[in-house]
């Protein structure tokens, strides 16, 4: 009897089906938590200002997958603020649109308790590594990963679909590998 005998393959498939049946409810719970926004699936994490500098000085961008958000302190007159993003060598400069994106917060309290006003976002820009902002009573400029609209990172539906897949797979494997009565 070899390692790849029919009996061993059936045993392995049956064990895998059992494991899938045990995993299905766990993924279903994760899916429900994601849909309801419970635990670590809830809302947007507090904003963490990664880099900051006085107004008029360049501030480094983190160039995250989700883009960066540019914030200002203290209370800022957005109509009078100008921001320019540029590459490290200065070969590319782009004027940023000032003001929060629809669905995003206009002000946030960062992880240290300071209040910041949304100035601009860099999610649609390539090849920029710093931003310079000035005007409108701006004293400090900071950058963070774009917090989004609070819905990013909630994989509720995919977890529920995967739970259903595991349930069906487990039931099929258990049925197909069930001992045959002779």
N, C-alpha and C positions, 0 to 999 in steps of 0.2 A: 504494500500500500504506500504510494508516494505522497509527497506533500501536497501535490495538486490533484488529489483524488476527488471524485465527485462528492464524497462524504464531507471532506474538509471544506470544499467550496460552499456546500450547502450550510454547514455550521457557521462559516464566516459570514455568509449572506444573512443568515438568521440573526446572528449577533449584531450585525450592522443594522438590520431592521429594528431590533429591540432598542439599540442606541438612538435611532432616529425617532422612535416613539417616545423615548424619555426626553429628547431634546426639543421636540415640537412644542410642548407647553411652555418651556423656558423662552423660546423665541416668540411665542404668542404673548407672554407677559412683557417682554421687551417692546413688542409692537404696540401693545396697549399703553405702556408707559410713554412711548414716543408720541402716540396720537394725543394723549392727555397732557403731555408736557410735564411729566412727573420726574423728579430726581434730576439726574444730570442731563436729561432731555429737555428740561424746562428753559424757555426763553433764551435771552442773550446773556452771556457772562459779562461781568463788569468790565468796562473799558480799561485797558492798561496802556498808559502813555509810554511808548517805548523810547522815543527820542524827543527832546525839547530844546528850544533855544530862544533867545530874545527875538522880538519882532525885527524883521529886516535881515536876520542872519539865516543862512541855509540850515535846514533840518533834514537829517538822513531819513529815507524811507526804508521800510523793512522789506518791501516788494513781496508781500505774502500772496498766496494763491487767490485770496479773496480781495486783494487790493488794500490800499491804505486809506485812512481817513485823516484829514488835517483838522486839528482843533485849535481854538484860540482862547486866551484868557485876558483880562477879566471880561465883563460885559462888553460885547463888541457890536459896533454898527456895521452890519454886513454890507450895506450899500457902499461903504467907503473902503472896504478891504479889497486888496488885490493880492493874488497869489500866482506864482510862476513856478512850474516844475521844470527841472533841467537834468541833463545827464551829468555824470561826474566831470567829463572833460569840457562841458559847456557847448558841445556841438548841437544839441537839441534842446530847445526851450518851448514850453507850452503854457499859455495862460489858462489857469483853472477857472471853472465856473464856480462862483461863490454861492453858498446856500445849501441847506440839507436836501438830500434826495427824498422824494415822496416815500413815505413809509418808514423813514429812518428818524431817530431822535434828533431834535435840534440842539438839545443840551444833555450832557451826561455828567454823572459824578464818577470819577475814576476810582480805582482800587484804593488810592490814598485819601479819598474824601474831597478832592478838589473838583470844582465845577468847571466844565469846558464847553465851549460853544462850537458847534459843527461849522467848519469853514468850507471844506471841499472834500471830494473823493478822487482817488487816482486809479480806480479799478479798470478803467478802459484805456489806460496809458501804458505804452511799452517804452523801454529804454530810458526811463527817468529814474534818478536815484536820490534826488533831493528836491526840497520845495522851499521857497522863500516867500513869506507873506508880510505885508505891512499895511498901515492905515487903520482907520476906524476905531482908534483907541486900543488897538491890539498891543499887548505888552509881551506875551509869551505865546509861542507856537509849538504845538506838540503833534506827534503822529502816533497812530495806533493801527492795528489790524482793523479793517472795516467791520463794524459790528453787525451790519446787515439789518434786516427788519425783525429779527427775533425768531425767525422760522428756520434758519439754516441749521443743519445738523439734527433734524428730527426725523429719523428713518422709521417712523411707525408703520407705514403701509408696506415697505419692503420686508420688514421683519415678519409681519403677518402673512405675507405671501410665502415667505420661506418656511414659516411654521406649517402652513397648509401643505406645502410640497413635502416636508419631512413626514408629516402625518400620513399622506398618501403613500410615499415611498416605504415607510415602515410597515404599513398595513399590507402592501403588495408583497414585500419581501417576506414577511411573516407567513402570509398565505401560501406563497409559492414554495417556501422551504418547509412547510409543515410536514410532520411525519405522515407517510402514506399508510393507510390501513390496508392490510392484504386479505 
